[in-house]
Amino acid sequence: MIDLIRLILQRRGIEVQGATGGAEALQILAQDPLPDLILLDLMMPDMDGWAVYQRLKADARTAHIPVIVVTARAQSIDRLIGLQIARVDDYIVKPFSPQELLASVEKVLARRAA
């Protein structure tokens, strides 16, 4: 999935750094520079995506970074929890089209720039 996302976004000139799990992602985010956007899967092998999200938002250094959830959890309650309760910036369900991913990333980055 990381390679697919990298392929889609690099064609638009967006640099992508991937992590295979939540613990690795948090290690990467402990370093500079910070990313402009985080794509977060909810189902990871070592740490639940919501646990990663809570740690990101609890840390003043990373709390401002927009998060797009990219997940196979397609039920409407999962989407509601993500968008309305957790307040993620967008919620994309796998499988997704390249256009859907690009539209979401561009929308969130434009909103951040405004």
N, C-alpha and C positions, 0 to 999 in steps of 0.2 A: 504494500500500500504506500509506503514511504517513497519508493521509486516511482510509482505512478503519479503521485502528487508532485514530486520533484520534476518529472518530465512535463507535466501540464503547466506548472507555474514558471519553470525556467524558460519556456517558450515566450513568456511575457516579460522576461527580464527580472523575475523575482527569485532571489536567492533562497534556497531551502536548506535547512539543516534538520536532520531527522534524528529521532531517538527511538529505540526499540521498546522502551518501557518508561513508566513514570519516574522511577528513581534516576534513570539516565537523563531524562528531560530536566529534572530538578537540578542535577549536577551541571548540566549545560547552562541553565538559567542562573546559576550562581556566579557565572563568569560574565565578563563584558566582551563585546557589546550585547545589549539585550535586543531581542527581536522586536519588530514592529507589530507582529501578529503571531498568535499561537493557534495551530490546528491541533485539537485534542481528541483522541479516541477515548471512549469511555471504558472499553474492555481491553485492558492490557494485561500482560502476564504477571507482572510483579506488583502492581498497584492500581487500584480502581481509579478511573479518570476523574471521578468526582472528588476523591481524596487529593489528587494532584491539583485540581481546580481550587479547592478550599485553601491549600497551602499557597498557591499563587496569589490569591486574593487577600490572604492574611499577611503577606509580606509587602511592606511599603515599596520595596524596590521593584516588584513585579505586578502589583495590584492594578496598575494603569494599562497593562498590555491587553488589548482586545483578544478574546478567545472565541474561536469557531469550533463547535463540537462536530466531529465527523464520526458517525457511529452507525452500527447496524440496528440499534434500538429504534425501531420505526413506529412504535405505538404512540398514539396521540398524547398519552399521559407523560411519556418520556420527553416529548417535545415541549409540552406545557411546563414541565418541571425545569427543563433547560432554559427556555426563553423567559418565562414569567417569574419563576421562583429563584433560580440560580442567577438569572440575568446574564447568560452568555450572550455574545454579540450576534451569533447566528447558529443554526442547527442544521446540519446536512446529513441526510440518511444515505448509507451505502446500500446498494450501488448508486453512484451518482454519475452524472455526465460531466465531461470536462468543462462544458459551458456553465453548468450549475456551480461548480467549484470556483471557476474564474469570476463569475458574477458575485458570488458571496465574498470572496477575498477583496475584489475591487470595491464593493459596496462598503465593507467594514474599514478598509484603508482610507477611502474617501471621507467617511464619517469621522475618522480619527484626525485626518488632516484639517477638517473644517473647524 
